[in-house]
Amino acid sequence: GQGPRRFRPNIVIGGVGGLAERRWEGRRLALEDAIITAVQLRHRCIMVTFDPDTAEQDVEILHRIHRELDGTFALDCRVERGARISEGDPVRLLDDPLRPTDGS
């Protein structure tokens, strides 16, 4: 029950310290040839309280997200350039959201 499947992620990035991804809003990430933009922190709903394998409900999960993380957990992202990605591919943050990296 407490694993990442409860949050229905499309991509899980390992090796991220603490809650560092909470500072990625507006930033672009490269996953091999794919580019995604972290658009916004994801507001979580009642669905995270249900175990995807057993349907058992644990409402404390949502209470904790609201209490400790202002109701948000993980990121909504947009695909900027699609490409095939695979488990183990390196992920790089490409830019600072306040300064473009295209030299302008």
VOKETI-403514 format. One line per 2 residues: number of its first residue (from 1); for each residue x, y, z of N, C-alpha, C, O. Coordinates in pm, 1 decimal, decimal comma. Atoms other than C-alpha are relative to their C-alpha. Layout:
BEGIN
NUM) X/Y/Z/X/Y/Z/X/Y/Z/X/Y/Z | ...
# end
This chain:
BEGIN
1) 51,5/-120,4/0,0/0,0/0,0/0,0/57,6/134,9/0,0/-9,1/226,6/-47,9 | -51,1/-136,3/-9,1/230,2/294,3/59,5/92,6/35,6/-116,2/149,5/144,8/-117,2
3) -92,5/-22,1/110,4/431,6/264,3/-263,5/-48,2/104,4/-98,9/-158,8/156,8/-86,6 | 31,1/-105,7/96,7/435,9/503,9/-556,7/-121,1/-27,8/-88,6/-179,6/66,7/-141,6
5) 116,5/29,2/84,8/158,3/320,8/-748,2/-125,8/68,8/49,4/-215,1/98,6/-29,9 | 115,9/-67,7/-58,9/-91,8/482,9/-510,6/-19,9/137,3/-64,2/-132,6/186,3/-71,8
7) 5,8/-135,5/54,9/-7,6/818,6/-676,4/-6,0/1,7/-152,7/-4,8/108,7/-213,4 | 17,8/15,9/144,1/-37,8/686,6/-1035,6/100,2/80,2/-82,7/59,6/154,0/-172,5
9) -97,7/-77,6/76,9/290,9/831,6/-1167,0/23,2/-57,3/-138,7/12,6/-178,1/-159,9 | -43,4/44,7/132,0/388,8/816,5/-1531,0/150,5/-21,1/-1,4/201,2/-111,3/-68,1
11) -145,7/8,9/-8,9/756,3/871,2/-1448,6/38,6/19,0/145,6/-12,3/108,3/213,3 | -57,0/-13,9/-133,7/942,6/819,1/-1121,5/149,3/22,4/-18,7/216,6/-55,3/-86,4
13) -141,8/-34,0/12,3/1285,1/982,5/-1091,9/67,5/-31,0/132,9/31,1/24,9/236,3 | -72,6/37,3/-120,4/1523,4/825,1/-841,8/114,0/95,9/28,4/153,3/175,2/-57,2
15) -117,2/-78,1/-37,0/1806,9/990,9/-655,7/-26,1/146,9/26,3/67,6/226,7/30,3 | 34,6/-138,7/-28,5/1619,4/1313,8/-582,7/-7,9/15,0/151,6/-86,5/-52,7/217,9
17) -6,0/-17,5/-144,6/1699,6/1435,4/-232,9/-122,4/69,0/57,1/-169,2/169,2/3,0 | 110,8/-62,8/-70,9/1414,6/1513,1/5,0/-117,3/31,7/-90,0/-169,5/-56,2/-158,7
19) 111,5/-45,9/83,7/1144,7/1715,1/-168,5/49,1/100,0/-104,5/-20,8/196,0/-136,8 | -61,9/-93,3/95,6/1376,7/1885,7/-421,5/-89,1/28,6/-119,9/-86,1/139,4/-173,5
21) 85,4/-21,0/118,0/1122,5/1837,2/-702,9/-103,5/109,6/22,5/-161,0/160,3/-73,8 | 95,5/-107,9/-29,0/899,1/2091,5/-528,1/52,6/135,3/-49,3/-23,4/231,8/-57,4
23) -58,8/-123,3/53,7/1139,8/2357,6/-664,1/16,1/-5,7/-152,3/84,0/79,4/-209,8 | -16,7/16,7/144,6/1111,7/2237,4/-1026,5/-111,4/62,8/-83,2/-105,8/55,6/-205,9
25) 106,9/-61,1/79,4/793,4/2421,8/-1128,0/59,5/96,2/-101,8/142,6/180,2/-67,6 | -47,7/-86,2/106,6/857,2/2591,4/-1463,4/131,0/-43,5/-61,7/175,5/16,6/-159,6
27) -128,3/46,0/54,1/1179,5/2399,2/-1524,8/-20,3/-111,7/-100,7/-119,6/-184,2/-96,3 | 1,7/107,5/98,9/1253,9/2167,5/-1815,5/95,9/-110,0/43,0/200,7/-83,8/101,9
29) -83,6/115,2/-29,3/1395,4/1818,8/-1773,9/23,3/-77,9/-128,3/-66,4/-92,0/-211,4 | -34,2/86,6/113,2/1574,7/1604,0/-2030,2/8,7/-143,0/50,9/76,2/-171,9/149,7
31) -6,2/143,2/-25,9/1519,2/1228,8/-2023,5/44,3/-61,4/-132,3/-38,7/-92,3/-217,8 | -56,6/35,2/129,2/1752,0/1114,6/-2301,6/-42,1/105,9/-102,0/-10,9/223,3/-82,2
33) 39,7/-98,2/101,6/1600,3/1282,2/-2614,1/-134,1/67,1/29,0/-172,3/161,3/-40,4 | 128,8/-59,3/-36,0/1266,8/1361,7/-2448,4/22,8/123,4/87,1/117,1/128,8/166,0
35) -2,5/-120,4/-83,7/1204,5/1704,1/-2293,2/-139,5/16,8/59,4/-239,4/15,3/-12,4 | 127,6/-28,9/-65,3/932,1/1765,8/-2036,0/15,1/127,3/83,0/124,3/160,0/129,5
37) 3,5/-117,0/-87,1/833,2/2080,8/-1848,4/-82,8/-33,6/122,2/-194,5/-84,0/111,1 | 73,1/15,2/-125,1/733,1/2060,3/-1484,2/-90,1/122,5/13,8/-43,3/230,4/49,9
39) 93,2/-112,1/7,8/422,6/2278,4/-1506,6/-38,8/50,2/138,2/-30,5/169,9/165,7 | 46,8/-42,7/-132,3/294,2/2279,4/-1148,5/-1,6/-117,8/95,0/-4,6/-233,5/53,1
41) 17,9/103,2/-100,2/276,6/2089,6/-824,2/-141,1/-56,7/-12,9/-235,7/16,1/-42,7 | 126,3/71,1/20,0/-3,8/1832,9/-834,8/-83,7/1,4/127,3/-39,1/-46,9/231,4
43) 94,7/7,0/-111,8/-303,4/1882,4/-603,3/-56,0/-141,3/4,3/-98,8/-194,8/-98,0 | 42,7/138,6/-13,3/-401,7/1542,6/-468,6/-144,2/-8,3/48,7/-191,0/75,8/125,4
45) 141,0/19,6/-33,3/-755,9/1410,9/-433,5/-16,8/-129,1/80,2/81,2/-195,1/114,9 | 35,4/115,6/-81,9/-930,1/1132,1/-243,3/52,3/-132,5/-57,5/66,6/-229,6/16,7
47) -44,1/125,6/62,2/-805,2/868,5/-492,9/129,7/-52,9/60,2/151,0/-174,2/61,0 | -124,9/48,2/-58,5/-462,9/854,9/-323,7/-22,3/-76,4/129,5/69,2/-142,6/178,4
49) 27,3/72,2/-124,5/-631,1/714,2/-13,9/-29,8/-147,6/-24,2/-35,1/-225,5/71,0 | 33,1/138,8/32,9/-713,4/388,2/-196,7/123,1/-75,4/-49,9/191,7/-29,7/-141,4
51) -107,5/87,6/45,8/-455,5/110,8/-232,8/-39,5/-53,6/-137,7/-148,2/-109,7/-151,6 | 37,9/43,8/134,6/-447,5/28,9/-607,9/-13,6/-151,3/-14,3/-75,0/-199,3/-109,7
53) 7,6/145,9/8,7/-412,2/-343,1/-537,6/-114,8/-58,7/80,7/-173,5/-159,1/40,4 | 101,2/57,7/-88,8/-661,3/-398,0/-254,0/-125,6/85,7/12,6/-227,3/38,7/63,7
55) 107,8/-98,3/-14,1/-889,0/-88,2/-273,3/-23,7/39,1/146,0/-119,9/109,6/176,5 | 10,1/-39,2/-140,7/-834,8/-55,6/104,0/30,0/149,2/11,5/121,9/200,0/-52,7
57) -14,0/-144,1/-12,2/-869,0/307,3/210,2/78,0/37,8/125,3/58,7/-19,8/232,4 | -76,0/-56,7/-111,3/-625,4/501,3/430,8/-5,6/152,2/-15,7/77,3/210,6/-85,4
59) 20,6/-144,1/16,9/-748,6/861,0/462,4/112,7/82,1/60,5/127,9/199,5/26,5 | -110,8/-73,4/-61,6/-445,4/957,4/673,9/101,2/45,6/-105,5/167,8/147,4/-86,6
61) -93,1/-40,2/106,7/-238,7/970,4/352,4/-36,5/137,6/-53,1/50,4/224,0/-64,8 | 42,7/-130,4/51,7/-442,8/1260,2/215,8/8,3/106,7/108,3/46,6/220,2/80,2
63) -11,9/-96,0/-111,0/-457,6/1428,4/557,2/145,4/45,9/14,2/172,3/164,5/33,5 | -142,2/-35,0/-13,2/-76,7/1414,3/574,8/46,3/88,8/-114,6/121,5/183,7/-92,2
65) -36,3/-83,8/114,5/-37,9/1557,8/222,7/-50,0/142,7/21,1/20,8/238,6/-9,6 | 53,6/-133,7/-25,5/-261,0/1848,1/320,6/71,2/67,4/117,5/99,8/187,0/112,6
67) -63,4/-54,6/-120,1/-98,5/1894,7/661,7/145,1/40,7/-25,8/188,0/147,8/17,0 | -143,7/-21,3/14,1/266,2/1871,5/551,8/41,1/60,8/-133,5/147,9/121,3/-142,6
69) -41,7/-40,7/134,3/266,4/1958,2/179,9/-101,2/92,1/-67,4/-101,7/103,6/-190,0 | 97,4/-95,4/52,7/-16,3/2210,1/136,4/-91,7/-62,1/-106,0/-139,2/6,7/-196,4
71) 92,5/68,2/89,9/-224,7/1948,3/-47,1/59,4/-42,0/-132,9/-11,5/-97,0/-217,1 | -62,7/34,8/128,2/27,5/1896,3/-329,2/107,3/-105,5/20,1/176,1/-108,4/122,1
73) -103,7/102,4/-2,3/251,3/1601,8/-406,8/24,2/-44,5/-142,4/-69,5/-85,2/-211,1 | -43,1/33,0/135,3/441,9/1531,2/-730,0/-25,5/118,5/-92,7/-68,0/225,1/-48,2
75) 7,4/-109,5/97,0/435,3/1739,9/-1048,6/-87,2/-37,0/-119,4/-84,2/-150,3/-167,5 | 65,7/11,9/130,2/204,8/1788,4/-1345,2/103,1/45,5/-102,9/162,9/152,1/-88,4
77) -99,9/-33,4/101,5/428,3/1787,3/-1652,7/-62,4/1,4/-139,1/-167,9/-57,3/-163,1 | 43,2/-7,5/140,3/390,6/1864,3/-2021,6/116,5/-48,9/-85,8/231,4/-11,5/-62,6
79) -102,6/48,5/92,1/579,8/1684,4/-2297,3/28,5/109,8/-101,6/-61,3/154,7/-172,8 | -42,3/-100,6/98,3/775,5/1937,2/-2503,0/56,9/-67,4/-124,9/34,0/-22,5/-237,2
81) -53,0/79,3/111,9/960,1/1681,9/-2717,9/-8,3/-146,1/40,0/60,3/-190,9/131,9 | 19,3/140,7/-30,6/848,5/1322,1/-2717,0/113,8/-85,3/-52,7/172,0/-55,4/-157,0
83) -100,1/98,7/40,5/1093,4/1033,1/-2738,6/-17,4/-121,3/90,4/-79,5/-112,6/196,3 | 6,5/121,5/-81,3/1124,2/678,9/-2609,1/93,3/16,4/119,9/208,6/57,2/105,3
85) -82,5/0,6/-120,4/1248,8/662,5/-2251,2/-2,8/-139,4/59,1/-95,8/-216,7/36,2 | -11,7/132,7/-60,2/1362,0/359,4/-2055,1/42,4/12,0/145,2/104,0/110,5/185,8
87) -42,9/3,9/-139,3/1413,7/266,7/-1694,0/151,6/14,4/6,1/223,8/-51,1/-69,0 | -143,6/-19,7/-17,4/1756,2/386,0/-1581,7/57,5/114,7/-81,4/173,5/151,1/-62,2
89) -49,3/-113,9/77,4/1783,6/673,3/-1832,4/35,6/114,7/94,1/-34,4/138,0/192,6 | -33,3/-116,2/-82,5/1960,9/975,8/-1685,4/-100,9/113,1/-20,9/-159,9/126,2/-128,1
91) 90,2/-115,2/4,9/1751,1/1284,8/-1607,8/82,4/122,8/36,8/157,1/121,7/134,6 | -72,9/-124,6/-27,5/1891,7/1638,5/-1623,4/-97,4/116,6/5,5/-188,4/126,0/-76,9
93) 71,9/-127,6/-0,6/1741,6/1972,0/-1519,9/70,5/88,2/-101,6/192,7/102,4/-97,2 | -61,7/-74,8/109,6/1797,4/2194,9/-1823,4/17,4/147,6/26,1/112,4/207,7/-24,1
95) -6,9/-144,1/-9,6/1733,7/2546,8/-1711,0/-56,4/51,3/130,6/-125,3/-19,4/204,1 | 57,3/-73,1/-111,7/1651,2/2795,0/-1442,8/-129,0/62,5/-51,4/-127,7/120,3/-160,1
97) 125,6/-53,6/53,3/1285,5/2902,5/-1475,0/3,4/151,1/-22,4/-80,0/204,6/-95,5 | -5,8/-144,3/15,2/1389,9/3266,6/-1450,7/98,6/44,8/-107,0/96,0/160,6/-148,7
99) -100,2/-36,2/99,9/1676,2/3256,7/-1702,8/1,3/-102,3/-111,2/41,7/-216,1/-87,0 | -5,3/94,9/111,6/1640,2/3093,9/-2047,6/143,7/-42,5/-28,2/237,7/33,1/-3,9
101) -134,1/50,5/30,6/1934,2/2878,8/-2158,2/35,6/15,2/-146,9/138,1/-37,4/-190,3 | -26,4/-10,4/142,5/1913,8/2975,3/-2526,2/93,1/116,4/-35,3/107,6/150,0/-152,8
103) -94,1/-106,7/24,7/2164,3/3260,2/-2485,5/-63,3/137,5/-8,0/8,3/235,9/-26,4 | 62,6/-131,5/9,4/1906,4/3539,9/-2489,5/-0,6/69,5/133,9/-49,7/181,8/144,9
# end
